[in-house]
Amino acid sequence: TGIWGAESYGKAFFAFEYNSNDSYFGLASYTTGTSRIDFTTSSDASTWSATSTVADHLPTAGEKVRRLYLDFGTSDSYIALFYSNYDQAGGTGSYELATSTNGSSWSTTTVAVINNGDQDNFAGGAISGSGASRVFHTAFYETDLSDIVYSSSTDGGSTWTSTTVAAE
């Protein structure tokens, strides 16, 4: 597990993780006031590669609360970046997943829509397995239902199976 910071009411946030398979550090960050999440790498945590844009569709107006979680495949060069895209003023958003095999080009998919009135309570995300056996895992709390939900995908994030882990 790496180091992460959550944006809360206008403060910047990031995710920092070591890729033990390919021996480099990864850093994903959202820059406050932009609509963008960027990714960069370093083999020595001193010099960093040029950034690549992971996502460039996040709202910039209003109060936002976002979370970001970075994970690497353990036996291949796969990168998963789980993030929430929530506009607190509008009460709408989504939990999303961006994936890459090289850190320079990214594909994104929606894990779940944040229901109107829900708060952003994204608990995290991780990868297990590799290749055809790769599984994405994530969990979040739905405030309107008072449920903790676990979701997983075995098809690269195209479809998600959700299970209520705990309900009030």
FILUM-914322 format. One record per residue: x, y, z of N, C-alpha, C, O in turn; residue number from 1. Coordinates in pm, whole numbers, plus 32768, in hexadecimal, padded with zeros to 4 digits. Atoms other than C-alpha are relative to their C-alpha. Layout:
REM FILUM-914322
(r (X, Y, Z), (X, Y, Z), (X, Y, Z), (X, Y, Z), NUM)
...
***
This chain:
REM FILUM-914322
(r (8054, 7F8A, 8000), (8000, 8000, 8000), (8058, 807B, 8000), (80C1, 807F, 803F), 1)
(r (7FB3, 7F86, 800E), (8078, 815A, 7FAB), (7FCD, 806E, 8059), (7F80, 8058, 80B7), 2)
(r (8029, 7F88, 7FB9), (8047, 82B6, 802C), (7F97, 8045, 7FAA), (7FA5, 804B, 7F2F), 3)
(r (8064, 7FB7, 804D), (7F13, 8375, 7FC6), (7FCB, 8074, 8052), (7FD2, 8075, 80CD), 4)
(r (803D, 7F8C, 7FC0), (7E6C, 84BD, 8011), (7F7C, 801A, 7FBE), (7F6F, 800A, 7F45), 5)
(r (8084, 7FE4, 8037), (7D02, 851C, 7FE4), (7FEB, 8096, 7FF2), (8012, 80E3, 804A), 6)
(r (8025, 7F74, 800F), (7C8A, 8666, 7F59), (7F82, 8016, 8053), (7F24, 7FC7, 804D), 7)
(r (8076, 7FDF, 7FB2), (7B95, 8705, 8044), (7FED, 8097, 7FFD), (803C, 80E2, 8036), 8)
(r (8023, 7F73, 8004), (7AF7, 8853, 7FFB), (8072, 8057, 7FCB), (8099, 80B9, 800A), 9)
(r (7FA1, 7FAA, 8045), (7BFC, 88DA, 7F0C), (8093, 7FE3, 8017), (80E7, 8026, 7FDC), 10)
(r (7F74, 8022, 7FEC), (7D3D, 883A, 7F89), (8029, 7F96, 7F9A), (7FD9, 7F3F, 7F78), 11)
(r (7FD1, 805E, 8065), (7E10, 8778, 7E8E), (800A, 7F73, 8037), (800C, 7F5F, 80B1), 12)
(r (7FF1, 8089, 7FD2), (7E2E, 85FF, 7E9A), (8058, 7FB0, 7FA1), (8071, 7FD9, 7F2F), 13)
(r (7FA0, 804F, 804C), (7F15, 84EB, 7E20), (7FFA, 7F6D, 802D), (7FBC, 7F4C, 8091), 14)
(r (7FE8, 808C, 7FD9), (7F69, 8376, 7E26), (8090, 7FDF, 7FD8), (80BA, 7FFE, 7F69), 15)
(r (7F72, 8021, 8015), (80D2, 82F8, 7E44), (8012, 7F6D, 801F), (7FEB, 7F3F, 808B), 16)
(r (7FF5, 8092, 7FF0), (8129, 8188, 7E17), (807F, 7FD0, 7FBD), (80AC, 800C, 7F5B), 17)
(r (7F8A, 803D, 803C), (825A, 80AF, 7DCD), (7FD6, 7F87, 7FAD), (7F8C, 7F32, 7FDD), 18)
(r (801B, 8071, 8058), (8245, 7FBD, 7CA7), (8075, 7F9E, 800E), (80DE, 7FB2, 7FD1), 19)
(r (7F94, 805E, 7FE6), (8315, 7E94, 7D20), (801D, 7FA5, 7F88), (808C, 7F70, 7F7E), 20)
(r (7FE9, 8051, 8077), (82EA, 7DD6, 7BD7), (805F, 8046, 7F9E), (80B8, 8007, 7F65), 21)
(r (7FAF, 7FB4, 8060), (8385, 7EEA, 7B02), (8064, 805F, 8042), (80AB, 80A8, 7FFD), 22)
(r (7F9F, 7FB2, 7FB2), (8450, 7F98, 7C16), (7FFC, 8096, 7FE6), (8061, 80D2, 7FBF), 23)
(r (800A, 7F6E, 8007), (83CE, 80FB, 7C09), (7F92, 8031, 805C), (7F39, 7FE5, 8083), 24)
(r (8069, 7FBE, 7FB4), (82FD, 81EE, 7CD2), (7F9D, 803C, 7F9F), (7FC2, 806D, 7F34), 25)
(r (8067, 7FBE, 804F), (81B3, 8268, 7C47), (7FBD, 806A, 8055), (7FA5, 8055, 80CC), 26)
(r (8045, 7F94, 7FBB), (810C, 83AE, 7CA4), (7F90, 8032, 7FA6), (7FA7, 805D, 7F35), 27)
(r (8074, 7FC9, 8046), (7FAF, 8411, 7C38), (7FCE, 8075, 8053), (7FC9, 806D, 80CE), 28)
(r (802B, 7F8B, 7FB4), (7F2E, 8568, 7C95), (7F96, 804E, 7FB4), (7F94, 8054, 7F39), 29)
(r (8063, 7FA2, 8032), (7E08, 864F, 7C65), (8030, 808B, 8027), (8059, 80A2, 8098), 30)
(r (7FD8, 7F78, 7FE4), (7E5C, 87BE, 7C49), (7F83, 8054, 8016), (7F2F, 805F, 7FBD), 31)
(r (8075, 7FB0, 7FDD), (7D5F, 889C, 7CF7), (7FEA, 806D, 7F98), (8048, 80B1, 7F6E), 32)
(r (8023, 7F9A, 8060), (7CA9, 8980, 7C07), (8006, 7FD2, 7F70), (7FE3, 801D, 7F15), 33)
(r (7FFE, 8037, 8088), (7CDD, 88A0, 7AD8), (7F99, 7F8E, 7FFA), (7F5D, 7F6A, 8060), 34)
(r (8059, 8072, 8011), (7C09, 8786, 7A4D), (804F, 7F7F, 7FEF), (8019, 7F1C, 7FBE), 35)
(r (7FA1, 8067, 8029), (7D37, 869E, 7A38), (803F, 7FB2, 8072), (805B, 7FE8, 80DD), 36)
(r (7FAA, 8055, 7FAD), (7DE3, 8579, 7AE4), (8077, 7FDA, 7FA8), (8064, 7FAB, 7F38), 37)
(r (7F87, 8021, 804A), (7F4D, 8545, 7A75), (804D, 7F90, 8046), (803A, 7F78, 80BD), 38)
(r (7FB1, 806F, 7FCE), (8041, 8421, 7AA1), (8090, 8013, 7FD5), (80AB, 803F, 7F64), 39)
(r (7F71, 7FF8, 801E), (81BE, 841C, 7AB2), (8048, 7F8E, 8048), (8013, 7F54, 80A6), 40)
(r (7FB3, 806E, 7FC4), (82CC, 831B, 7B09), (808F, 802C, 801D), (80C1, 808E, 7FE6), 41)
(r (7F74, 7FE7, 7FDE), (8427, 8315, 7BA2), (8040, 7F7F, 8031), (8003, 7F34, 807D), 42)
(r (7FB8, 8075, 7FCE), (852A, 8206, 7BDB), (804C, 8020, 8080), (8075, 7FC5, 80C9), 43)
(r (7FB2, 7FDA, 7F8A), (85D8, 82CE, 7CEE), (7FB8, 8063, 805D), (7FF2, 808E, 80C1), 44)
(r (8050, 7FA0, 7FB3), (84C4, 83B4, 7D79), (8042, 808A, 8008), (8022, 80DB, 8060), 45)
(r (7FBE, 7F7E, 8005), (85A3, 84D9, 7D20), (7FE4, 8045, 7F7A), (7FC0, 80BA, 7F76), 46)
(r (8020, 7FCC, 8084), (8577, 8507, 7BA9), (7F81, 7FB9, 7FCF), (7F6F, 7F41, 7FE6), 47)
(r (8084, 8034, 8026), (841E, 84D7, 7B0E), (7FEA, 800C, 7F6A), (801C, 8069, 7F2A), 48)
(r (8021, 7FFF, 808E), (839D, 8487, 79B3), (7F9F, 8072, 7FE1), (7F65, 80AD, 803C), 49)
(r (8068, 7FA2, 8029), (82C3, 8574, 78EB), (7F79, 7FC4, 8029), (7F69, 7F4A, 802D), 50)
(r (8082, 8032, 7FD5), (815A, 855C, 795F), (7FAB, 7FD4, 7F8A), (7FB9, 8008, 7F1B), 51)
(r (8068, 8025, 8060), (8046, 84AB, 78A3), (7F7A, 8020, 8040), (7F6C, 8019, 80BA), 52)
(r (8085, 7FDF, 7FCE), (7EDA, 850F, 78C4), (7FAE, 7F80, 800C), (7F9A, 7F3A, 7FA9), 53)
(r (8052, 8076, 7FE5), (7E08, 83FC, 7963), (7F6F, 801E, 7FDD), (7F2F, 7FD2, 7F95), 54)
(r (808B, 7FD6, 8017), (7CBA, 84B2, 795C), (7FFC, 8097, 7FF9), (8046, 80DC, 8040), 55)
(r (800B, 7F6F, 800F), (7C55, 860E, 78F0), (7F6D, 8027, 7FF1), (7F49, 8072, 7F97), 56)
(r (808F, 7FE4, 8007), (7ADF, 861D, 7934), (7FC2, 801F, 8089), (7F48, 801A, 8099), 57)
(r (8032, 7FE7, 7F7A), (7AC2, 8673, 7AA5), (7FCA, 808E, 800B), (8006, 80EA, 7FD4), 58)
(r (8035, 7F78, 7FF4), (79E8, 879D, 7B02), (805E, 8056, 8055), (809E, 8024, 80B2), 59)
(r (7FA7, 7FA7, 7FB7), (7AA5, 88CD, 7B80), (7FB3, 8063, 8057), (7FEF, 80A2, 80AE), 60)
(r (804E, 7F9F, 7FB3), (7988, 899F, 7C0F), (7FBF, 7FBE, 8078), (7FA8, 7F46, 8078), 61)
(r (8047, 8034, 7F8B), (78E4, 8979, 7D63), (805B, 7FB5, 805F), (80D2, 7FA2, 8043), 62)
(r (7FB5, 804E, 7F9D), (7952, 88B6, 7E93), (8008, 7F6F, 7FD1), (7FA2, 7F33, 7FAD), 63)
(r (7FEC, 8089, 802A), (79E6, 8764, 7E3C), (804A, 7FB3, 806D), (809B, 7FEB, 80B6), 64)
(r (7FB4, 8059, 7FA8), (7A5D, 863F, 7F0A), (8026, 7F8A, 7FA8), (7FCE, 7F4A, 7F6D), 65)
(r (7FD3, 806B, 8059), (7B31, 8540, 7E4F), (8061, 7FA5, 8049), (80A3, 7FCE, 80A9), 66)
(r (7FA1, 8061, 7FCC), (7BFA, 8409, 7E9F), (804A, 7FC3, 7F89), (8014, 7FBD, 7F1A), 67)
(r (7FAF, 8039, 806A), (7D11, 8366, 7DD5), (8052, 7F8D, 8039), (8093, 7F9D, 80A0), 68)
(r (7FB6, 8076, 7FD3), (7DA9, 8208, 7DF9), (804B, 7FC4, 7F89), (800F, 7FAE, 7F1F), 69)
(r (7FAA, 8034, 8069), (7ECA, 817D, 7D29), (802C, 7F73, 8024), (804F, 7F58, 8097), 70)
(r (7FD0, 8088, 7FE9), (7F25, 800E, 7D01), (8043, 7FCE, 7F81), (801F, 7FF5, 7F12), 71)
(r (7FB8, 803D, 8070), (8012, 7F46, 7C24), (7FEB, 7F6A, 8001), (7FD9, 7F2D, 806B), 72)
(r (8002, 8091, 8009), (7FFD, 7DE2, 7BA5), (807D, 7FC7, 8041), (80E8, 8004, 803B), 73)
(r (7F8E, 803C, 7FBB), (80E0, 7CF8, 7C67), (8059, 7FAD, 7FA3), (80CC, 7F92, 7FC5), 74)
(r (7FAF, 8053, 8059), (8155, 7C2A, 7B3D), (8003, 8035, 7F71), (8034, 7FF1, 7F17), 75)
(r (7FF9, 7FC2, 8084), (812C, 7D16, 7A15), (8006, 8098, 8011), (8009, 80CA, 8081), 76)
(r (7FEE, 7F6F, 7FFC), (8145, 7E87, 79BC), (7F7B, 804B, 7FFE), (7F72, 80B9, 7FC6), 77)
(r (8086, 7FC5, 8002), (7FD5, 7ED5, 79F4), (7FF0, 8067, 8070), (801D, 8052, 80E0), 78)
(r (8016, 7F93, 7FA0), (7F6D, 8018, 7AA4), (7F6A, 8018, 800C), (7F24, 8020, 7FA7), 79)
(r (808D, 7FDE, 7FE9), (7E18, 805E, 7B40), (7FFA, 807A, 805C), (803C, 8080, 80C3), 80)
(r (8015, 7F88, 7FB1), (7DAD, 81B0, 7BC3), (7F6A, 800E, 8018), (7F1D, 8028, 7FBB), 81)
(r (808C, 7FF3, 7FD9), (7C63, 81B9, 7C7F), (7FED, 808D, 8036), (803E, 80BD, 8086), 82)
(r (8017, 7F79, 7FCE), (7BCF, 8311, 7CBD), (7F6B, 801F, 8004), (7F1A, 7FE2, 7FBE), 83)
(r (808A, 7FD2, 7FFB), (7A8E, 83BD, 7D1B), (7FF7, 8089, 7FC0), (8055, 80D8, 7FC5), 84)
(r (8019, 7F85, 8049), (79FB, 84DA, 7C55), (7F7C, 8035, 8035), (7F12, 8016, 7FFF), 85)
(r (8078, 7FD9, 7FB7), (7905, 8586, 7D3D), (7FF7, 8098, 800E), (8055, 80D9, 8039), 86)
(r (801D, 7F72, 7FF0), (786D, 86E2, 7D37), (7FA2, 800D, 8077), (7F2B, 7FF1, 806C), 87)
(r (804F, 7FFA, 7F85), (77F5, 8721, 7E9B), (7F8A, 805F, 7FF3), (7F1F, 8042, 8028), 88)
(r (806C, 7FA0, 800E), (7724, 8850, 7E3B), (7F8B, 7FC3, 7FB3), (7F17, 7FDA, 7FD5), 89)
(r (8069, 803D, 8051), (7665, 8789, 7D35), (7FD3, 7F79, 8034), (7F6A, 7F47, 800D), 90)
(r (8022, 8083, 7FC9), (7666, 8643, 7DF9), (8007, 7F8F, 7F9C), (7FC5, 7F28, 7FAF), 91)
(r (7FF7, 8067, 8067), (76C3, 857B, 7CC3), (8091, 7FDF, 7FE2), (80EC, 802D, 7FFF), 92)
(r (7F79, 8027, 8027), (77EF, 84BF, 7C44), (8009, 7F6B, 7FE6), (7FA4, 7F28, 7FD3), 93)
(r (7FEB, 808E, 801C), (7888, 836A, 7C0E), (8085, 7FD2, 803B), (80DF, 8022, 8055), 94)
(r (7F83, 8041, 7FDF), (7994, 8278, 7C7D), (8036, 7FCB, 7F7C), (7FEC, 7F8A, 7F31), 95)
(r (7FCB, 8022, 8083), (7A7E, 823B, 7B58), (8085, 7FB4, 800C), (80C8, 7FB9, 8073), 96)
(r (7F84, 804D, 8008), (7BA1, 815D, 7AF0), (8047, 8027, 7F7F), (800A, 8027, 7F14), 97)
(r (7FAC, 7FE9, 8076), (7CBC, 81BB, 7A03), (806D, 7F96, 8000), (80A8, 7F7A, 8068), 98)
(r (7F9C, 806A, 8009), (7DA7, 80AB, 7986), (8064, 8020, 7F90), (8044, 8066, 7F30), 99)
(r (7F97, 7FEC, 8062), (7EEC, 80A8, 78C5), (8064, 7F8E, 8009), (8076, 7F53, 8073), 100)
(r (7F95, 8064, 7FFE), (7FFB, 7FB2, 7860), (8089, 8043, 7FFB), (80EF, 8001, 800D), 101)
(r (7F7F, 7FBD, 800C), (8108, 80BC, 7837), (8007, 8087, 8047), (8072, 80C4, 804D), 102)
(r (8002, 7F80, 7FB9), (809E, 81F2, 78FA), (7FF7, 8079, 7FA6), (7FF0, 80EA, 7FD8), 103)
(r (8009, 7F8B, 8059), (808B, 82CC, 77C3), (7F78, 800D, 7FBD), (7F4F, 807C, 7F9C), 104)
(r (8087, 7FF8, 8036), (7F36, 8272, 7735), (7FA2, 7FB5, 8060), (7FC7, 7F4E, 8099), 105)
(r (805C, 8031, 7F99), (7E02, 822C, 780C), (7F76, 7FE5, 7FC7), (7F4A, 8029, 7F6A), 106)
(r (808C, 801C, 801E), (7CA8, 8192, 77ED), (7FB3, 8014, 8081), (7FE3, 7FEF, 80EC), 107)
(r (8050, 7FEA, 7F87), (7B93, 81F5, 78DE), (7F78, 7FBD, 7FF5), (7F43, 7FAB, 7F87), 108)
(r (8085, 803D, 7FF8), (7A51, 8150, 794E), (7FBF, 802C, 8083), (8004, 804F, 80E2), 109)
(r (8049, 7FDE, 7F87), (7943, 819D, 7A4E), (7FE4, 7F83, 8050), (7FB0, 7F21, 801A), 110)
(r (801B, 8070, 7FA6), (792E, 80B2, 7B79), (7F70, 800A, 8033), (7F26, 7FA8, 802F), 111)
(r (8087, 7FEB, 7FCB), (77F0, 8147, 7C10), (7FE1, 8095, 7FFE), (803A, 80E9, 8005), 112)
(r (802E, 7F75, 7FFB), (7723, 8285, 7C09), (7FE4, 8021, 8092), (7FA9, 7FD1, 80DB), 113)
(r (801E, 7FD2, 7F78), (7713, 834B, 7D4D), (7F73, 8039, 7FFC), (7F57, 8099, 7FB4), 114)
(r (808C, 7FD7, 8000), (75A1, 8370, 7D97), (7FF0, 808D, 8035), (803B, 80BA, 808B), 115)
(r (801E, 7F79, 7FD2), (7510, 84C9, 7DC4), (7FE5, 7FFD, 8096), (7F8F, 7FB2, 80C5), 116)
(r (800F, 7FFE, 7F6E), (752E, 8517, 7F36), (806A, 7FAE, 8047), (8080, 7FC1, 80BF), 117)
(r (7F92, 804C, 7FC4), (7649, 841D, 7F70), (8076, 805C, 8019), (8085, 80C4, 7FD8), 118)
(r (7F7E, 7FBF, 7FEE), (7793, 8495, 7FF8), (8067, 7FA9, 7FBA), (804E, 7F34, 7F9D), 119)
(r (7F94, 804C, 803E), (78DB, 842C, 7F5A), (804C, 7FB7, 806D), (809A, 7FF3, 80B7), 120)
(r (7FBE, 8053, 7F9B), (7952, 830F, 8037), (8043, 7F89, 7FBD), (8025, 7F16, 7FDC), 121)
(r (7FB6, 8066, 8049), (7A3A, 824F, 7F50), (8069, 7FC5, 805D), (80BC, 8010, 8092), 122)
(r (7FA6, 803E, 7FA0), (7AFC, 8154, 8023), (8083, 7FD0, 7FC4), (80E4, 7FBA, 800D), 123)
(r (7F83, 8029, 803D), (7C03, 80E9, 7F26), (7FEC, 7FA2, 7F8B), (7F7C, 7F7E, 7F68), 124)
(r (8002, 805A, 8071), (7C5E, 800A, 7E03), (8083, 7FB5, 7FF6), (80EA, 7FE4, 8025), 125)
(r (7F89, 8054, 800C), (7D54, 7EF5, 7DAE), (7FF2, 7FA2, 7F89), (7F84, 7F8B, 7F56), 126)
(r (7FFA, 8065, 806A), (7DBF, 7DFA, 7CA2), (802A, 7F7C, 803E), (807C, 7F79, 809A), 127)
(r (7FC8, 8084, 7FE2), (7DEA, 7C83, 7CCC), (8008, 7FB4, 7F7D), (7FBF, 7FD1, 7F1E), 128)
(r (7FEF, 804F, 8078), (7E5C, 7B86, 7BCB), (8041, 804E, 7F8F), (8069, 80C1, 7FA1), 129)
(r (7FC7, 7FC0, 8075), (7EE0, 7BD4, 7A6F), (7FC3, 7FC4, 7F83), (7F85, 7F59, 7F87), 130)
(r (8034, 8031, 807F), (7E81, 7BAC, 7903), (7F6C, 7FE3, 8006), (7F1E, 8034, 8038), 131)
(r (808D, 8027, 8002), (7D38, 7AF4, 78D4), (7FC8, 7FE7, 808B), (7F4E, 7FE3, 809D), 132)
(r (802C, 8019, 7F75), (7D2B, 7AB2, 7A4D), (7FFF, 8080, 8054), (7FEA, 8079, 80CD), 133)
(r (7FFB, 7F82, 7FB6), (7D46, 7C25, 7AAD), (7F76, 8024, 8036), (7F12, 8018, 7FEF), 134)
(r (807D, 7FD3, 7FC1), (7C3A, 7CA1, 7BA0), (8019, 8088, 803F), (807E, 809D, 8082), 135)
(r (7FFE, 7F7E, 7FBD), (7BF8, 7E07, 7C0D), (7FA1, 7FF8, 8076), (7F34, 7FC0, 806C), 136)
(r (8050, 8001, 7F85), (7B72, 7E38, 7D6F), (7FF2, 8090, 8030), (8051, 80DD, 802B), 137)
(r (8014, 7F7D, 7FC6), (7AD9, 7F6E, 7E0A), (7F8F, 7FF9, 8067), (7F3D, 7F9E, 8064), 138)
(r (806A, 7FFA, 7F9B), (79FC, 7FCE, 7F2F), (7FDC, 8092, 8019), (8030, 80EB, 800F), 139)
(r (8030, 7F79, 7FE2), (7929, 80FC, 7F86), (7F86, 7FF6, 805C), (7F4A, 7F8B, 806C), 140)
(r (8070, 7FF8, 7FA2), (781D, 816B, 807C), (7F93, 8054, 7FC0), (7FAB, 80C6, 7F99), 141)
(r (8073, 7FB6, 8034), (76C5, 81D3, 7FFE), (7FB4, 803C, 8075), (7F76, 7FF4, 80C2), 142)
(r (803F, 7FC0, 7F8C), (763F, 82D2, 80F4), (7F68, 7FFD, 7FFB), (7F28, 7FF6, 8063), 143)
(r (8092, 8001, 8005), (74DA, 82D3, 8071), (7FC5, 7F79, 8027), (7F53, 7F71, 8052), 144)
(r (802D, 8086, 7FD9), (74C1, 815D, 80AF), (8043, 7FD0, 8080), (8019, 7F6B, 80B9), 145)
(r (7FAF, 8027, 7F8D), (75BB, 814C, 81D1), (803F, 7F77, 7FEB), (8043, 7F25, 8047), 146)
(r (7FC4, 8080, 8025), (7666, 802A, 811E), (8094, 8010, 7FE1), (80BE, 8077, 7FAC), 147)
(r (7F78, 800C, 8031), (77D0, 7FC8, 80EE), (7FFA, 7F9E, 7F8B), (7FCB, 7F2E, 7F9A), 148)
(r (800C, 804F, 807B), (77EE, 7F44, 7F89), (808A, 7FDA, 7FCE), (80E4, 802E, 7FC6), 149)
(r (7F87, 8034, 8040), (7903, 7E6A, 7EF5), (7FDD, 7FE5, 7F6E), (7F77, 7FA6, 7F51), 150)
(r (8014, 8019, 808E), (7920, 7E65, 7D79), (807E, 7FC4, 7FC4), (80ED, 7FE6, 7FED), 151)
(r (7F8D, 803B, 8044), (79FF, 7D93, 7C99), (7FE2, 7FF2, 7F6B), (7F6E, 7FEA, 7F42), 152)
(r (800C, 8010, 8090), (7A40, 7D71, 7B26), (8069, 7F9C, 7FD0), (80DD, 7FA4, 7FF7), 153)
(r (7FA5, 8063, 8039), (7ADA, 7C4D, 7A6A), (8014, 8014, 7F6B), (8056, 7FC4, 7F29), 154)
(r (7FF7, 7FE9, 8091), (7ABD, 7CE5, 790D), (803D, 8089, 7FE0), (8013, 80CC, 7F81), 155)
(r (7FBB, 7F84, 801B), (7BA1, 7E13, 7920), (7FB3, 807D, 8028), (7FD6, 80EB, 7FFE), 156)
(r (804E, 7F8F, 7FD2), (7A9E, 7EF1, 79C5), (7F85, 801D, 7FAC), (7F3F, 807F, 7FC6), 157)
(r (8076, 7FE9, 8054), (7991, 7ED1, 78B9), (7F7F, 7FEB, 804E), (7F1F, 8037, 8040), 158)
(r (8075, 801B, 7FAC), (7898, 7E38, 79AD), (802E, 7FE8, 808F), (809E, 7FBB, 80A7), 159)
(r (7FE0, 800B, 7F71), (788E, 7E35, 7B29), (7F94, 7FB1, 8046), (7F1E, 7FC1, 802B), 160)
(r (805B, 8049, 7FA9), (77F2, 7D46, 7C22), (800C, 803B, 808A), (8079, 8041, 80C3), 161)
(r (8000, 7FC0, 7F7D), (778D, 7DEC, 7D66), (7FB8, 7FAC, 8068), (7F54, 7F6C, 804B), 162)
(r (8039, 8049, 7F8F), (7743, 7D51, 7EB7), (7FFB, 805E, 8077), (805C, 80A4, 8094), 163)
(r (8008, 7FB3, 7F85), (76C5, 7DFD, 7FEF), (8047, 7FB2, 806D), (801F, 7F43, 808F), 164)
(r (7FAF, 8041, 7F98), (77C6, 7DA8, 80FA), (7FC0, 8015, 8088), (7FBB, 7FBA, 80DA), 165)
(r (8041, 7FE1, 7F81), (7713, 7E55, 8218), (7F8F, 8061, 7FE5), (7F9E, 80C0, 7F98), 166)
(r (8075, 7FAB, 8010), (75BD, 7EF4, 822C), (7FCB, 8029, 8086), (7FD3, 7FDD, 80E7), 167)
(r (8039, 7FD1, 7F82), (751A, 7FC4, 8338), (7F74, 7FCB, 8011), (7F33, 7FE8, 8076), 168)
***
